[in-house]
């Protein structure tokens, strides 16, 4: 009660301190500050979700990747290839294969320089071989060998989107040309400029004549997070020229719009905020034939890439076709008809492999394929605008619930509740991710729960440390030092509060001590008792016994509390056996000194008992009470009647298979209505010699005849038993009983039960020193 009151007095401190993790984490959840470690944890949690995926790894038949792989490079030389080769590749895809759209994840930034024809003309002029006709032929040959012109001719007016890079930071460099920007529709009152969309300051575009011939293009930039992992791409980039803002689409978005024949789009704002200087983009809406498709985005117009199971492995999620096979015409005509084709590379030397949540070497071209596939399916990952508010509310609810509950449970209960609350949030997030693609903050919530539990239990440990130390010191009066050390390592598992538990209890009483004590002076008597009790404690301690109390020349011991002991019954019996060995050595010393020996009788029983710190305010004791304890106390004096070292209850016998048992009787002890079978160890180990096997076999036969009230057979068997062990007091007790039954049989309703008060104790019996009496 005192420790409980102390805990209650300090509980409010733990509640207040438990609010610290919430106060620390709320600024991150709200967005006031950003903790780098927490952000990385959030990213890793989302990566785990993506690793498990939201759908099985099925092949997307709509998208094909034409791969400039290592085999193609071996066939057609190192990159960059001649534009004539790429012209042939494009013509094969657009005409013979009849693909729907081709997207190039490569740049054509510089012209292909070949001055062979120019040098030929110069040489002809130097040799004075030139003339109007020859000059005309040289110009015609130069036009035919214009490889850039060949590519322009192959792509002109075709459904092709060219890829390019942009830069959002200085130094500003502009090479090549940009395609036309996205036509953005704007509703009245909506913001014009979305400042969080990446600003295109410079770019690396394609050849101007190529851009003019094609007209379509999209940037191939990706968003790399602080840990170097690609998880998203910008859906749009903005460029400001002459105070006019234009928006340019990503390559995958441009290919989608070409395939759907969408010419314009509307940027969906979070809300109207004045002139739009703080406007936030939350999506892009495409319109086609009265139908609309909204592509959700996160902060800054980022599109979360829905990596799927098996993605990043060629052929697992998308069909990969080697560029060499296309150039060699190995594909059947029309095999790629109406497909969306991305031309890119997986060759390691071309450095288009990225670190992603599902792979450390993910082909960059497949990033665009994954985005395009998600757009076609309408299956998106979303970080909604309310995610910060959700995280804030979730933290407050979780911490409030935990502080309310943990104030009423122990350390283990606090751990279980913390794990339970965390599991609820994890399951909730998994459901939202699997069903709706929502990626809400989770790591920050779990971290707040963890910190709340750790701080709460840590404070509880320091606040209650003194009380727990006092608890261990209290138990030190009852249990041996090695058990106290075990308790000190985990003091929260032990309490003096009364509980009900199955235990084993032993009463050990010294025999012939009272007449001996009458002839001794007090100091000698004290020395004798201290000596014998110390020797007993040396036996009890290693067997994990808890000394309850000393009652004159009797000691009471129990097993199984405060430290749990699954073998409490065997340890009690083993203690009784070892006490007999100890007493034999003790009596040898006394007999050598000319002193009278001492005997002892033991009663052991197992059962449900109440154990705890009991007593008055003036004096308390850690003890056991219950019917099982009372039965053990009644069994102890029976050892002297049956002439055995100890009398053991039936429930103890059922749990101890380490020795052989001999049934003694079925008795009804004083104060108990129910009869009980009692036993004594027949041997101290599991081995029996031939004589012991015969003796125990005869005794089993005797018990059966006794139960059947076959008194003549009982008499015959007892004669044989007394012949094998003439000094056994037990057989003498039953000889008197059987002789009496032969003269006068018991009543017809006799149930085989012996009343304790009817038993008579034989004279001059020494116990624990001689098994045979």
Buried (B, 14 or more C-beta within 10 A) or exposed (E): EEBEEBBEEBBEEBBEBBBBBBEEBBEBBEEEEEBEEBBBBBBEBBBEBBEEBBEEEEEBEBBBBBBBBBBBBEBBEEEBBBBBBBBBBBBBBBEBBBBBBBBBBBBBBEBBEBEEBEEEBEEBBEEEEBEEEEEEEBEEBBEEEBBBBBBBBBBBEBBBBBBBBBBEEEEEEBBBBBBEBBEBEEEEEBBEBBBBBBBBBBBBBBBEBBBEBBBBBBBBBBBEEEEEBBBBBBBBBBBEEEEEBBBBBBBBBBBBBBBBEBEEBBBBBBEEEEEBEEBBBBBBBBBEEEEEBBBBBBBBBBBBBBBBBBBBBBEBBBBBBBBBBBBEEEBEEEBBEEBBBBBBBBBEEBEBBBBBBBBEEBBBBBBBBBBBBBBBEEEBBBBBBEBBEBBBEBBBEBBBBBBEBBBEEBBEEBBEBBEEBBEEBBEEBEEBBBEEBBBBBBBBBBBBBEBBBEBBBEBBEEBBEEBBEBBBEBBBEBBBEEBBEBBBEEBBBBBBEBEEBBBBBBBBBBBBBEEBBEEEEEEEBEEBBEEBBEBBBEBBBEBBBBBBEEEEBBBBBBBBBBBEBEBBBBBBBBBBBBBBEBBEEBBEEBEEEEEEBBBBBBBBBBBEBBBBBBEEEEEEEBBBBBBBBBBBBBBBBBBBBBBBBBBBBBBBBEBBEBBBBBBBBBBBBEEBEEBBBBBBBBBBEEEBEEEBEBBBEBBEBBBEBBEEBBBEBBBBBBEBBBEBBEEBBBBBBBBEBBEEBEEEEEEEEEEEEBEBEEBEEBEEBBBBBBBEB
